[in-house]
Amino acid sequence: MACARCGGLIVKESVYDREGSSQVILMDRCLQCGHIEDPVSAHNRAKINQSPTEKNKVRRDPEHPFPPIQLAKG
């Protein structure tokens, strides 16, 4: 298996959960660049790559309380 970032060799690793539990998580790690791919990050990355209509949310920039002219005057 090849790394998506550098093309290096991917190995499977089992690590303990960070929360101090005894749960073991399986992840892929690149031996060349160290890129780690685990199920949670893969799921989050897939959510980011969805279009806003698929997420049922549309991002809007919050409006600043002052118009740009007032900000420039000081």
N, CA, C and O atoms as a MOPAC input file, in Angstrom:
PM7 MOZYME 1SCF
protein

 N      0.84000 1    -1.16600 1     0.00000 1
 C      0.00000 1     0.00000 1     0.00000 1
 C      0.89200 1     1.23800 1     0.00000 1
 O      1.90300 1     1.26200 1     0.70100 1
 N      0.54000 1     2.26100 1    -0.76700 1
 C      1.35600 1     3.45900 1    -0.90500 1
 C      0.69500 1     4.64800 1    -0.21000 1
 O     -0.53000 1     4.77000 1    -0.19000 1
 N      1.52200 1     5.51400 1     0.35500 1
 C      1.06000 1     6.71800 1     1.04500 1
 C      0.47700 1     7.70200 1     0.03400 1
 O      1.02600 1     7.88600 1    -1.05200 1
 N     -0.64100 1     8.33300 1     0.39900 1
 C     -1.27700 1     9.30900 1    -0.47700 1
 C     -0.45600 1    10.58900 1    -0.57700 1
 O     -0.56200 1    11.31000 1    -1.56900 1
 N      0.36000 1    10.88400 1     0.43100 1
 C      1.14200 1    12.11900 1     0.42900 1
 C      2.47300 1    11.98200 1    -0.28700 1
 O      2.82300 1    12.82100 1    -1.11700 1
 N      3.22900 1    10.91200 1     0.03300 1
 C      4.59300 1    10.83100 1    -0.50800 1
 C      4.84700 1     9.57900 1    -1.33700 1
 O      5.88900 1     9.47900 1    -1.98500 1
 N      3.92500 1     8.62300 1    -1.33200 1
 C      4.11800 1     7.39600 1    -2.07900 1
 C      4.92900 1     6.35100 1    -1.33800 1
 O      5.27300 1     5.31500 1    -1.90600 1
 N      5.24200 1     6.61300 1    -0.06500 1
 C      6.02600 1     5.67900 1     0.74300 1
 C      5.21400 1     4.46900 1     1.18500 1
 O      4.02400 1     4.36100 1     0.88900 1
 N      5.87400 1     3.56500 1     1.89500 1
 C      5.26000 1     2.32200 1     2.34300 1
 C      4.36900 1     2.56400 1     3.55800 1
 O      4.78500 1     3.20100 1     4.52500 1
 N      3.14000 1     2.05100 1     3.50200 1
 C      2.18600 1     2.15400 1     4.59700 1
 C      2.19800 1     0.84600 1     5.38100 1
 O      2.16000 1    -0.23800 1     4.80000 1
 N      2.25300 1     0.96000 1     6.71300 1
 C      2.19000 1    -0.21100 1     7.58300 1
 C      1.00600 1    -0.05800 1     8.52600 1
 O      0.63200 1     1.05900 1     8.88300 1
 N      0.42100 1    -1.17100 1     8.92600 1
 C     -0.68000 1    -1.17600 1     9.89100 1
 C     -0.09500 1    -1.16900 1    11.29600 1
 O      0.84700 1    -1.90800 1    11.58100 1
 N     -0.64800 1    -0.33700 1    12.17300 1
 C     -0.21100 1    -0.28000 1    13.55900 1
 C     -1.42500 1    -0.33800 1    14.46600 1
 O     -2.50100 1     0.14200 1    14.10700 1
 N     -1.25600 1    -0.91600 1    15.62500 1
 C     -2.31100 1    -0.88300 1    16.64100 1
 C     -1.77800 1    -0.08200 1    17.82200 1
 O     -0.69700 1    -0.36400 1    18.33800 1
 N     -2.54200 1     0.91400 1    18.24100 1
 C     -2.14000 1     1.78300 1    19.34700 1
 C     -3.29000 1     1.88200 1    20.33600 1
 O     -4.44800 1     1.66100 1    19.98100 1
 N     -2.96600 1     2.21300 1    21.56800 1
 C     -4.00200 1     2.39500 1    22.57700 1
 C     -4.62700 1     3.77400 1    22.43600 1
 O     -3.98000 1     4.73000 1    22.00800 1
 N     -5.89100 1     3.85300 1    22.80400 1
 C     -6.62700 1     5.10200 1    22.75800 1
 C     -5.96300 1     6.12900 1    23.67400 1
 O     -5.42600 1     5.76200 1    24.71900 1
 N     -5.99000 1     7.39400 1    23.30300 1
 C     -5.34800 1     8.44900 1    24.08900 1
 C     -6.03100 1     8.69800 1    25.42900 1
 O     -5.40000 1     9.18900 1    26.36400 1
 N     -7.28600 1     8.37200 1    25.52700 1
 C     -8.04500 1     8.69000 1    26.73000 1
 C     -7.67000 1     7.81500 1    27.91900 1
 O     -8.28300 1     7.93600 1    28.98000 1
 N     -6.69600 1     6.95000 1    27.77400 1
 C     -6.26600 1     6.12100 1    28.87900 1
 C     -7.04400 1     4.82800 1    29.01900 1
 O     -6.84100 1     4.07200 1    29.96900 1
 N     -7.93200 1     4.57400 1    28.07500 1
 C     -8.69300 1     3.32900 1    28.13500 1
 C     -7.85200 1     2.19800 1    27.54700 1
 O     -6.76600 1     2.42600 1    27.01300 1
 N     -8.36300 1     1.00300 1    27.65200 1
 C     -7.62800 1    -0.14500 1    27.11800 1
 C     -8.04600 1    -0.46100 1    25.67700 1
 O     -7.71300 1    -1.52500 1    25.15600 1
 N     -8.76900 1     0.45100 1    25.03900 1
 C     -9.23200 1     0.24400 1    23.67500 1
 C     -8.06000 1     0.39100 1    22.69500 1
 O     -7.28600 1     1.34500 1    22.78400 1
 N     -7.93800 1    -0.54500 1    21.77800 1
 C     -6.88900 1    -0.51500 1    20.77100 1
 C     -7.47100 1    -0.00300 1    19.46000 1
 O     -8.54000 1    -0.43900 1    19.03400 1
 N     -6.76500 1     0.92000 1    18.82800 1
 C     -7.19700 1     1.49800 1    17.55700 1
 C     -6.20800 1     1.06800 1    16.48400 1
 O     -4.99600 1     1.12900 1    16.68600 1
 N     -6.73300 1     0.63300 1    15.34000 1
 C     -5.88500 1     0.26700 1    14.20700 1
 C     -5.74900 1     1.47600 1    13.28900 1
 O     -6.73600 1     2.13400 1    12.96100 1
 N     -4.52300 1     1.75600 1    12.88300 1
 C     -4.29600 1     2.87700 1    11.97900 1
 C     -3.19800 1     2.52900 1    10.99300 1
 O     -2.43300 1     1.58500 1    11.19300 1
 N     -3.13400 1     3.31200 1     9.92400 1
 C     -2.09300 1     3.16200 1     8.91600 1
 C     -1.07200 1     4.26900 1     9.11700 1
 O     -1.44400 1     5.41900 1     9.35100 1
 N      0.23400 1     3.93100 1     9.02800 1
 C      1.29400 1     4.92200 1     9.17900 1
 C      2.30500 1     4.74500 1     8.05900 1
 O      2.69300 1     3.62300 1     7.73000 1
 N      2.72800 1     5.85800 1     7.47700 1
 C      3.73800 1     5.82700 1     6.42100 1
 C      5.11900 1     5.77000 1     7.05700 1
 O      5.43300 1     6.56600 1     7.94300 1
 N      5.93200 1     4.84400 1     6.61300 1
 C      7.28100 1     4.72500 1     7.15300 1
 C      8.20100 1     5.85400 1     6.67600 1
 O      9.20000 1     6.15600 1     7.32900 1
 N      7.87100 1     6.46900 1     5.55300 1
 C      8.74300 1     7.49900 1     5.00000 1
 C      8.44800 1     8.88200 1     5.58000 1
 O      9.36000 1     9.54600 1     6.07300 1
 N      7.18900 1     9.32700 1     5.52900 1
 C      6.87600 1    10.69100 1     5.97200 1
 C      6.17900 1    10.73300 1     7.33700 1
 O      6.07500 1    11.80200 1     7.93900 1
 N      5.70100 1     9.58500 1     7.83500 1
 C      5.06400 1     9.54400 1     9.14400 1
 C      3.58500 1     9.87700 1     9.14200 1
 O      2.97000 1     9.95300 1    10.20500 1
 N      2.99900 1    10.07900 1     7.96700 1
 C      1.56800 1    10.38300 1     7.87300 1
 C      0.76000 1     9.26500 1     8.51800 1
 O      0.98100 1     8.08600 1     8.24000 1
 N     -0.19000 1     9.65000 1     9.39400 1
 C     -1.03100 1     8.67300 1    10.08800 1
 C     -2.45800 1     8.81800 1     9.59400 1
 O     -2.98800 1     9.92600 1     9.51200 1
 N     -3.06900 1     7.70400 1     9.26800 1
 C     -4.46400 1     7.67700 1     8.82300 1
 C     -5.21200 1     6.71500 1     9.73000 1
 O     -4.94400 1     5.51300 1     9.73200 1
 N     -6.15600 1     7.25200 1    10.50200 1
 C     -6.97600 1     6.40700 1    11.35000 1
 C     -8.43700 1     6.58400 1    10.95400 1
 O     -8.75500 1     7.51400 1    10.21300 1
 N     -9.33000 1     5.72600 1    11.42300 1
 C    -10.73000 1     5.80000 1    10.99100 1
 C    -11.39700 1     7.13900 1    11.29900 1
 O    -12.21500 1     7.60500 1    10.50500 1
 N    -11.07600 1     7.76300 1    12.41400 1
 C    -11.70900 1     9.03100 1    12.77800 1
 C    -11.27200 1    10.14300 1    11.83000 1
 O    -12.10900 1    10.90700 1    11.35000 1
 N     -9.97900 1    10.24200 1    11.55500 1
 C     -9.51400 1    11.29800 1    10.65200 1
 C    -10.02000 1    11.07000 1     9.22700 1
 O    -10.31200 1    12.03300 1     8.51700 1
 N    -10.12600 1     9.82700 1     8.80600 1
 C    -10.65700 1     9.53000 1     7.47800 1
 C    -12.12400 1     9.95500 1     7.38500 1
 O    -12.55200 1    10.50400 1     6.37000 1
 N    -12.88700 1     9.69900 1     8.44500 1
 C    -14.30500 1    10.09100 1     8.46800 1
 C    -14.43600 1    11.61800 1     8.44700 1
 O    -15.25700 1    12.15900 1     7.70700 1
 N    -13.63200 1    12.31000 1     9.25400 1
 C    -13.69800 1    13.77200 1     9.29200 1
 C    -13.27800 1    14.38500 1     7.96700 1
 O    -13.87600 1    15.36700 1     7.52700 1
 N    -12.26600 1    13.82900 1     7.32600 1
 C    -11.81900 1    14.33000 1     6.03700 1
 C    -12.91000 1    14.13600 1     4.98100 1
 O    -13.09000 1    14.99000 1     4.11200 1
 N    -13.63200 1    13.02800 1     5.05300 1
 C    -14.71700 1    12.78600 1     4.10100 1
 C    -15.84600 1    13.79300 1     4.30800 1
 O    -16.47200 1    14.22200 1     3.33900 1
 N    -16.11400 1    14.17700 1     5.56000 1
 C    -17.14700 1    15.17500 1     5.83400 1
 C    -16.75100 1    16.53900 1     5.30000 1
 O    -17.60500 1    17.27600 1     4.80700 1
 N    -15.46900 1    16.89500 1     5.38600 1
 C    -14.99900 1    18.19200 1     4.90800 1
 C    -15.12200 1    18.27900 1     3.40000 1
 O    -15.43700 1    19.34300 1     2.86600 1
 N    -14.88000 1    17.17800 1     2.70300 1
 C    -14.89600 1    17.18200 1     1.24200 1
 C    -16.29300 1    17.14500 1     0.64700 1
 O    -16.43800 1    17.22100 1    -0.57300 1
 N    -17.33200 1    17.03000 1     1.48100 1
 C    -18.69700 1    17.04500 1     0.96100 1
 C    -19.08500 1    18.47700 1     0.60000 1
 O    -18.55400 1    19.43800 1     1.15600 1
 N    -20.01700 1    18.60000 1    -0.33800 1
 C    -20.50500 1    19.93100 1    -0.67700 1
 C    -21.43100 1    20.41200 1     0.44000 1
 O    -21.96900 1    19.58900 1     1.18100 1
 N    -21.62900 1    21.73600 1     0.57900 1
 C    -22.48100 1    22.25400 1     1.65500 1
 C    -23.90900 1    21.72700 1     1.60800 1
 O    -24.53900 1    21.58200 1     2.65500 1
 N    -24.43800 1    21.43600 1     0.41600 1
 C    -25.79900 1    20.92300 1     0.35200 1
 C    -25.88500 1    19.50700 1     0.90700 1
 O    -26.92600 1    19.10700 1     1.42900 1
 N    -24.79500 1    18.74300 1     0.79700 1
 C    -24.79600 1    17.39800 1     1.35800 1
 C    -24.74300 1    17.42800 1     2.88000 1
 O    -25.23000 1    16.50700 1     3.53500 1
 N    -24.16000 1    18.47200 1     3.44200 1
 C    -24.07300 1    18.60100 1     4.88600 1
 C    -25.32600 1    19.24800 1     5.46700 1
 O    -25.49600 1    19.28300 1     6.68500 1
 N    -26.20700 1    19.76200 1     4.60200 1
 C    -27.40300 1    20.48800 1     5.01000 1
 C    -27.06300 1    21.77400 1     5.74200 1
 O    -27.85600 1    22.26000 1     6.54800 1
 N    -25.89800 1    22.32500 1     5.46900 1
 C    -25.49400 1    23.59000 1     6.05600 1
 C    -24.85200 1    24.43900 1     4.97300 1
 O    -24.16100 1    23.92600 1     4.09300 1
 N    -25.08300 1    25.70700 1     5.04400 1
 C    -24.43400 1    26.63800 1     4.13900 1
 C    -23.62800 1    27.59000 1     5.00000 1
 O    -24.17100 1    28.22300 1     5.90500 1
 N    -22.33500 1    27.69600 1     4.72400 1
 C    -21.49200 1    28.59900 1     5.51500 1
 C    -21.71600 1    30.02700 1     5.06700 1
 O    -21.76500 1    30.32700 1     3.87400 1
 N    -21.85000 1    30.89800 1     6.04700 1
 C    -21.97200 1    32.32400 1     5.76700 1
 C    -20.95200 1    33.05100 1     6.62600 1
 O    -20.73400 1    32.70100 1     7.78600 1
 N    -20.33300 1    34.06200 1     6.04500 1
 C    -19.39200 1    34.86300 1     6.81600 1
 C    -20.17300 1    35.76500 1     7.76000 1
 O    -21.13200 1    36.41700 1     7.34600 1
 N    -19.77100 1    35.80700 1     9.02000 1
 C    -20.47900 1    36.70300 1     9.94400 1
 C    -20.21700 1    38.15200 1     9.56200 1
 O    -19.12100 1    38.50300 1     9.12400 1
 N    -21.22000 1    38.97600 1     9.73000 1
 C    -21.06900 1    40.38800 1     9.39500 1
 C    -20.34600 1    41.09200 1    10.53100 1
 O    -20.59900 1    40.82200 1    11.70500 1
 N    -19.44900 1    41.99100 1    10.17100 1
 C    -18.72600 1    42.76700 1    11.17100 1
 C    -19.65600 1    43.84200 1    11.70600 1
 O    -20.44700 1    44.38700 1    10.93700 1
 N    -19.59400 1    44.17200 1    12.99500 1
 C    -20.52500 1    45.15600 1    13.54500 1
 C    -20.33000 1    46.56300 1    12.99600 1
 O    -21.24900 1    47.37600 1    13.09200 1
 N    -19.17000 1    46.88500 1    12.42500 1
 C    -18.92600 1    48.21700 1    11.88600 1
 C    -18.65300 1    48.12300 1    10.39100 1
 O    -17.96900 1    47.20600 1     9.93800 1
 N    -19.19300 1    49.08200 1     9.61500 1
 C    -18.87800 1    49.07200 1     8.17900 1
 C    -17.40300 1    49.34800 1     7.95600 1
 O    -16.76000 1    49.91600 1     8.83900 1
 N    -16.83400 1    48.97000 1     6.81200 1
 C    -15.40400 1    49.16200 1     6.54400 1
 C    -14.94700 1    50.62400 1     6.64600 1
 O    -13.81100 1    50.87900 1     7.04600 1
 N    -15.80600 1    51.58800 1     6.29300 1
 C    -15.40800 1    52.99600 1     6.33900 1
 C    -15.15100 1    53.40700 1     7.78500 1
 O    -14.17400 1    54.10500 1     8.05600 1
 N    -16.00400 1    52.99100 1     8.71800 1
 C    -15.80300 1    53.34900 1    10.12400 1
 C    -14.54100 1    52.71700 1    10.67100 1
 O    -13.86100 1    53.32100 1    11.50000 1
 N    -14.21000 1    51.51300 1    10.22700 1
 C    -12.99500 1    50.85500 1    10.68300 1
 C    -11.76200 1    51.61500 1    10.22200 1
 O    -10.78600 1    51.71900 1    10.96500 1
 N    -11.79500 1    52.14700 1     9.00300 1
 C    -10.64100 1    52.83500 1     8.45400 1
 C    -10.40400 1    54.17900 1     9.16100 1
 O     -9.25800 1    54.60300 1     9.30600 1
 N    -11.47300 1    54.84500 1     9.59700 1
 C    -11.33100 1    56.15200 1    10.25300 1
 C    -10.75600 1    56.00800 1    11.66500 1
 O    -10.10100 1    56.92700 1    12.15700 1
 N    -10.98600 1    54.89500 1    12.30400 1
 C    -10.35100 1    54.69700 1    13.56400 1
 C    -11.20500 1    54.52700 1    14.71700 1
 O    -10.71100 1    54.35200 1    15.83100 1

